Amino acid sequence: MPPADIVIRLLTPADTAAFCALRLRAILDSPSSFSSSREDELARTPEEHAQRIAGGVLQRAFGAFDGERLVGFAGLRREPLRQLWHKALLWGVFVDVAQRGKGVARRLVNACIEQAEADPAVMQVHLSVNAENNAALRLYESLGFIAYGTEPRSMRVGELFYDEHHLALLLK
């Protein structure tokens, strides 16, 4: 059971700096878990980061806070094209090492699922996960996500290639 003092809430533009700092740490800690490199993240403007975490109905992110400190995040992006509106993408799930194993990631992902369920247009949530990240895969499968494919050599970090599993959660 997660500590009672960890609060999960929607991120706002005021959380942009904390999000950016934690995201950079996340990429340093787990570079094969994120599509973006440190350089990619640093190239984005504060406005672009704010749009990613609090861009209205199409772009939302949740944060896990230990007091005032952001210790985890997960984003949900709905497809903007009319013929793809029924899909949302879960992205960027990360929990600080000190908070792992306490159910924080589950709470963040559940917050994103609840957000998707509240949107009448969203019928399914998709995600990609590094094929070597067994803990994340077990979490997603325990929440009802089903695998529908594996992309070989999906990501290249330095000279290493990583496969990614693609999963979907059918809501309606």
C-alpha positions in Angstrom: 0.0 0.0 0.0 1.4 3.4 -0.9 2.2 5.9 1.8 -0.8 8.0 2.7 1.2 11.2 2.2 1.7 10.5 -1.6 -0.9 12.6 -3.4 -1.8 12.0 -7.0 -3.1 15.0 -8.9 -3.3 16.5 -12.4 -0.2 18.5 -13.2 -0.7 22.2 -14.1 1.6 24.6 -15.9 2.9 25.7 -12.5 4.4 22.1 -12.2 6.4 22.4 -15.4 9.8 23.0 -13.8 9.4 20.1 -11.4 8.2 17.9 -14.2 11.2 18.8 -16.4 13.7 18.2 -13.6 12.2 14.8 -12.7 11.9 13.8 -16.4 15.6 14.5 -16.9 16.4 12.4 -13.9 14.1 9.7 -15.2 15.9 9.6 -18.6 19.3 9.5 -16.9 18.1 6.7 -14.6 16.3 4.7 -17.3 17.3 5.9 -20.8 15.8 2.8 -22.5 12.4 3.5 -21.0 11.9 6.8 -22.8 11.7 7.7 -26.5 13.2 11.1 -25.7 16.9 11.6 -25.0 18.2 14.1 -22.5 19.1 16.3 -25.5 15.5 16.0 -26.9 14.1 17.1 -23.5 16.5 20.0 -23.2 15.6 21.2 -26.7 11.9 21.7 -25.7 10.8 25.1 -24.5 9.1 25.5 -21.2 5.9 26.2 -23.1 6.2 22.9 -25.0 6.6 21.1 -21.7 3.6 22.9 -20.1 1.5 21.9 -23.2 2.6 18.2 -22.8 1.5 18.0 -19.1 -1.5 20.4 -19.1 -2.6 20.9 -22.7 -6.4 20.6 -22.2 -8.5 17.5 -23.0 -6.0 16.1 -25.5 -2.9 16.3 -23.2 -2.9 15.6 -19.5 -0.4 14.3 -17.0 -0.7 13.3 -13.4 2.0 13.7 -10.8 2.7 11.9 -7.5 3.7 14.3 -4.8 5.5 13.6 -1.5 4.6 16.8 0.2 5.7 19.4 -2.3 8.2 17.2 -4.1 7.2 15.5 -7.4 8.3 11.9 -7.2 6.4 10.4 -10.2 4.4 11.1 -13.3 2.3 9.6 -16.0 0.8 11.2 -19.1 -2.2 10.6 -21.2 -2.5 12.0 -24.7 -5.7 11.6 -26.8 -5.3 11.3 -30.6 -6.3 14.6 -32.2 -7.4 13.1 -35.6 -11.1 12.5 -35.8 -10.7 8.9 -37.0 -8.4 8.1 -34.2 -10.2 10.0 -31.4 -11.2 6.7 -29.8 -7.6 6.1 -28.7 -5.5 7.6 -26.0 -1.8 7.0 -25.4 -0.4 6.4 -21.9 3.2 7.8 -21.9 6.1 8.6 -19.7 5.3 6.6 -16.6 8.1 7.0 -14.0 8.4 6.8 -10.3 11.5 7.9 -8.4 13.6 5.0 -7.2 13.0 5.8 -3.5 9.2 5.5 -4.1 9.2 2.3 -6.1 7.5 -0.8 -4.9 4.9 1.2 -3.0 2.1 1.2 -5.5 2.7 4.7 -6.8 3.0 3.7 -10.4 -0.3 1.8 -10.1 -2.0 4.8 -8.7 -0.6 7.1 -11.5 -1.7 4.7 -14.3 -5.1 4.2 -12.6 -5.5 8.0 -12.6 -4.8 8.1 -16.3 -7.2 5.2 -17.0 -9.9 7.0 -15.0 -9.2 10.2 -17.0 -9.6 8.2 -20.2 -12.8 6.6 -19.0 -14.2 10.0 -18.2 -13.8 11.1 -21.8 -16.7 9.7 -23.8 -14.6 9.7 -27.0 -11.9 7.4 -25.6 -12.6 3.7 -26.1 -9.1 2.3 -25.6 -5.7 3.3 -24.1 -2.4 2.2 -25.8 1.1 2.1 -24.5 4.6 0.8 -25.4 6.9 -0.7 -22.9 10.5 -1.9 -23.2 10.5 -5.6 -23.6 13.1 -5.9 -20.9 11.0 -4.0 -18.3 9.2 -6.9 -16.7 8.0 -5.0 -13.7 6.2 -2.5 -15.9 4.8 -5.2 -18.1 3.4 -7.0 -15.1 1.8 -3.8 -13.8 0.1 -3.1 -17.1 -1.1 -6.6 -17.6 -2.5 -6.6 -14.0 -4.5 -3.6 -14.9 -6.1 -5.3 -17.9 -3.8 -4.2 -20.8 -3.3 -6.9 -23.5 -0.3 -7.2 -25.7 -1.0 -6.9 -29.4 2.5 -6.9 -30.8 6.3 -6.4 -30.3 8.3 -4.0 -32.4 11.9 -5.3 -32.8 14.6 -2.8 -32.4 12.1 -0.1 -31.6 14.5 2.1 -29.8 18.2 2.7 -30.1 20.1 4.0 -27.1 23.8 4.5 -28.0 24.7 1.3 -29.8 22.1 -0.9 -28.1 18.7 -1.7 -29.6 15.6 -2.5 -27.5 12.3 -4.2 -28.5 9.0 -2.7 -27.3 5.8 -4.5 -26.5 2.6 -2.7 -27.6 -0.4 -3.0 -25.3 -4.0 -1.8 -25.3 -6.7 -1.5 -22.6 -10.2 -1.7 -24.1 -12.5 0.5 -22.1 -15.9 0.4 -23.9 
